[in-house]
């Protein structure tokens, strides 16, 4: 008998003949010497072909039947035998849940028995929908009753485009608490990614007097907290990595948790507030809306007013400077462009950007110079401002030079 024939013979005895390990050993002993560890050989063969039979046999609750992959069985944690429990996971969970429900919730116990009497997948899905929409059980409770992953329960219910508002009988929606998915707002923190309360109930609650007062109270508390936080001395650990690249910093000699920095004008060490440091950090990261704003550190109002940079002109990027007026003027009076001047490709006029060849940050007068303007596509515009010396961050710094 070849190796393949031997493996097939053991599989035949185990699956077709429904024999146990000792019974298979008895059959093999008729041909092979008993000095071999026949039980160990049988287990290795079954591991190789990855099959194991649930000990409940015909009463197994698994939808695939009693002959399953070894991954469907929990480990015993011991080296004895094949190291797996005799019952499959579904049967093990069934026995555990049945005993638990029998003591605490007879209704769930009856539903558990009823569900596993169903053999058709469609009937089982209809059962899940019925339990969800009529008994109002949660995803987790249905998962315990059906012994299926919560993700599968959510997928089955969402495939019917329904969801139950958690207010149930008290839901204010005219169609009742069972509604379509689009009547629930998204919420990544929940199991199914949707709010548990429908939009109708949420809107009704938000219109109430108590909720309006609550929102006002929360807003007042938030504003008060922000004001207090902005005036507190900044922490060394929070900002030392960012500010240390651009400024001389040190720990406060009296409190090492606080950061100290030199005033731009008088060069004295002082403790900047959280608002000062956050504003300066915003500028250093290139996130400021105003070209010309530096947000330097000043220890007092007198130092701030004596600084020429503090009172210098700044330009708000979001306002677009004169860009909008120039674009309208050129389109209405001069020309309707259709080509990028850098790459030469054809574009619709709405996809072209009016670009200054000579940066406005270096010379404000050239902003309205028509000879200094060209039409470019978005890709070329991005490439131009990715070059060294021409990035938006560098132009902000150059605007005050």
N, C-alpha and C positions, 0 to 999 in steps of 0.2 A: 504493500500500500504506500503510495507516494505521500508527500507532505500535504499537498493540496487535497488529496482524497481523505486523509486523516482529519484535517480541519473540517471538511464538509461532513464527514461522518459524525463528529462531535456536535456540529451545528444541527444535524438531522435529529440526533438523540435528544438534544436540549430543546429545540424549537418544535419539531414535528411530533416527537414521541412524548414531549412534556415531562422528561425525566429530571430528577434532582441530581446534584453532584455525586452522592453516594451510589445512586442507581446507575449513573453513567460509568462510574468506576467499576461497578460489578460487570457491566457489559464489556468494558475494555479489558478486564482481568481475564476474560475468556481467551483473549488473543495475546495480551502482553503480560510480562512478569509482574507480580505484585511488589517486587522489590523497588520498582520505580514509584515516585511520588505522583500517582495518577491524578489525585485531586489538584495538586499544584499545576500539572500539565493542562488539565481541563480549564482551570481559571485563566492560565496564560493564553490559551487558544481563544477563549471567549473575550478576553481583553483585546486580543489582536483583531478580531472581527467586530469588536465594539457592540456587544449585545448583552443584555441582562433581563431576566424575567422578574416582574413584580410578583411577590409571594401571594398576592390576592387573586392572581390568575384571572379567571373570568369575571370576577367582581372588581377588577381594577378600574379606578375612576378616570384614568388617563384617556384622553380622546383617541390616542393612537393605539390603544390596546396594551396588553401586559408585556409584550416583547419590545423593549425600548433601548435607546442608546444609554451607555453607562453614565453619561452626563445628567440623566434624569433622576439619579439616585444620590442621596446625601451620603457623605462619608461618615464612617463610624469612628474615625480617629484612631483605629487600631490596625495592626498589621495582620491580624488573624483573618483567615479566609481571603476574600477579595477586597476587604476594606470598605465595603459599601453596605448600606442598610438593605434589608430584605424588601421593604415597601418602597415604591417610587415616591417622588416628592409630592405628587398630587394626592396620593393615598395618605401619606403622612400628614399633610396639611388638612386633608378632609377629616381624619380622625381627631386631630387637635382642635379644629374649629367646631366640629360636631359636639365634642365634650364641653367646650367653652360655651357654645350657644345653648346647650341643653340646661346649663345652670343659670345663665343670665338672660337669654332672649330666645324664647321658644319660636317666635315668628321667624327669626333668622335661621334657626335650625330647620324648620319646615321648608323654607326657601332653598336652603342648601341641598336638602334631599330632593326637592322637586327639580332643581336645576340639573343635577347629575343623572336624573332619569331621562333627560332629553338627549338624543343622539345626533339630531340634525343641527348643523351649524346655524342655519337660519332661525330655527326654533330657539336656540340658545341666545342669539342676538336679540330676538323679539322679547325674550324673557328679561334680558338686561334693560331694554328700553322700558318695559312695563314696570319693573322694580324702581327704575329711576324716576319715571314721570308720575307714577301712582302712589308708591310708598315713600317717595322723596328721600331715598337713601343716597348717601354721598358716594363719590367715586371710590373712596377707601373702603367703605362698608360693602359696596358691590364687589370690590376686588376680593374681600374676605369670603363673601358668599359663593362666588364663582371660582375662586382660587385662580384668578388670571391677573397678569400685571396691570397696574393702574393705567399705564400708557395704552394698553389694548382697550380698556373700558372707555377711556376718553375718545379714542379713535372711532369706536363703534357708535358712541352717542353723537359725536360731531359729524359723522357720516350722514346722520339723519337731520342735520342742521337744526338741532334743538339744544336748549339749555334751560335749567330750572332756576328761577330767581330764589335766593336763599330766604326771602321773606315769605315764600310759599303762599298760604291762604291769605296773607296780609298784603300781597303784591297789589299795587295800584293800577297795573296795566289792564286795559279793558279785555285783553285776550287771555288773561290769567297768568299764572306763574311760569308755564311752559311756553317759551318764546324762541324766536330765531336767534342765531348767534350774533347777527349784526346789531342786536339791541343790547349788547353788553360791551363795555369798554375793555380795551386790552390792559393786561396786567401781567408782567413777566414773572411776578412772584408767586402766582397761583399754579396749580397743577395743570390746568388746561389753558393757561395764558390769557384768561378773561376774568373780569371782575365777577364776584359772586352775586352782586346786586344789579338788577337791570337798570337801564337808563331812566325808565319812568320813575322808579322808586328813588333813584339818586337825585333826579331833578326835583321831585316833590320835596325831598328832604332839604335840598339846598334853598328852596324857596321859603322854608319855614323861618319863623322869627328867631327861634333859638339858634339855628345854624348861622343865620346872618350875624347875630351877636357874637357867636363863637368865632367866626372868621375875623371880625373886627378886633376881638380880644387877642387872637393869635397874631394878627398883623401888628398890633401895638407891642406885644411881647417881642416879636421878631425884630422890629425896628429898634426897640430899646436895647436888645442884646447886641445887634450889629453896631450900634453907636458906642456901647461900652467896649466891645471887642476892638473897634478901630482905634480907640484911645489908649489901649493897653500897650505896654512896652513889648516889642517883638522878641520872640524866643531865638536863641542862638542856634539851636539844633535845627530849627525849621528853615532858616535862610542862609546859614553859613556857607553852604556849597555853592549857591547861586551868586550871592553878593561877594564871596571871597575871590571870584575870578576878576572882578572889576574894581573893588574897593579894599582899602585896608580896614579890617574888622578885628574885633577882639571880644573876649568875654567880659562882662561887667565885673570889676573887682569885688563889688559888694554882693553880687548875685550872679553866679556863673551860668545860670540858665538863660540870662538875657544877653542880647547882642548889643555892642556899641560900635559906632562908626564916626568918622571925622566929619565935621561940618565943612561944606564946600568953601565957605568964605573965611571963617575964623580958625579953622583947623582944630577945633576943640572936640574932644571925645564926648559923645552924648548918646542917650538911649532913644532910638527912633521908635515911633509907634507902629502898630501893625498896618495902619493905613498908608503911612509913608513908605514902608518897605514893600508892600504889595503893589503900590503905584509904580515905584521904581523898577520892581521885578517885571511888571507888565511892559514897561518901556524896553528893558533889556532883552526881553523875549521877542520884541518886534510886534507886540500886539496893541500898541497904542493907536488910537484913531487919529491923533494929531501929529503931523510932521512939524518938528521944531520943539516938541515937548520932551524935556529930559527928566523931570521929576527928581531933581537932585536933592540931597539931604541938607537941611538947614536947621541949626539948633534953635533959632529964634526968628521972630517976624522981622527984626531989623536986618539980620543977615540975608533973609529971603528978598527983602526989598532992595538991598544994596547990590544984588547980583544982576548983571546985565542980561544973562541968558533967561532968567525967570520972566522978565518983561518983554522978551523978544517975540517976534511974530510967529504964530503957529498956524498951520493949515489943517483943517479937518478933512480927513480922507473920505469919510462917508458922504460929506456934502459934495464931493467930486470937483472941488475948485471951480474952474470955468469950463470943465470938460463937457458938461451937458450942453451949455450954450454954444460952444464951438462946434459940437457935433451937429446940432440942429441947424446952425448957420451954414455949415459946409454942405449938408444934405439938401437944404432948401435953395441956396443961392449958387453954389459952385458946382458940385459934382455928386453923382450917385455911384460910389465905388463898387466893384464886384471882384477885385483881385487883391490878394495879399502881396504887398510890396517886397516881402522877404523871400517867401517860398514860391510865389507866382501862381498859386492855385486859385481856382475860382470859388467864390463864396457868396452867399446871400448877404446883403448889406447889414442885416441884424446880427450876423455872426462875425463882423469885423470890428476891431478895436482901434480907436484913435490914439496913436502912440507918439510920445515926444522923443525925438532922436537925441536931443540934448536935454538931460534931466532937469525938470523944473526945480528940484531941490537945490540945484547949484545956481540957478538963474531964474528968478521969478518972472523977469521981463519976457523971457522966451516962451512963456506959457501960451500966449496968444499969437505967436509968430507962425503964420501958415506954412512958411518954408521949413519949420522945425517939426511938422506933423506928417505922419504917414499912416496909412491904413494897413493893419496886420491882423492875422488870424489869432485865435486864442493860443494855439500851440506855439507859434513863433513868439508871441508876447511873453509867454511863460519862460521860454528858452532865453530870451534877451535878459530878463530879470533874474535868471539863475546864474548869470555870469558874475565873476568876482568884481566887486566895485560897483555893481549895478543892481544889487538886490534891494528889495524894499526896506529891509532893516538898515542896510548901509546908507541908503539915501536919506533915511530919517536922521542918522547921525551926522551926515554931511550938511544937512540943511542949516546947522548952526555954526558951521566952520567959518 
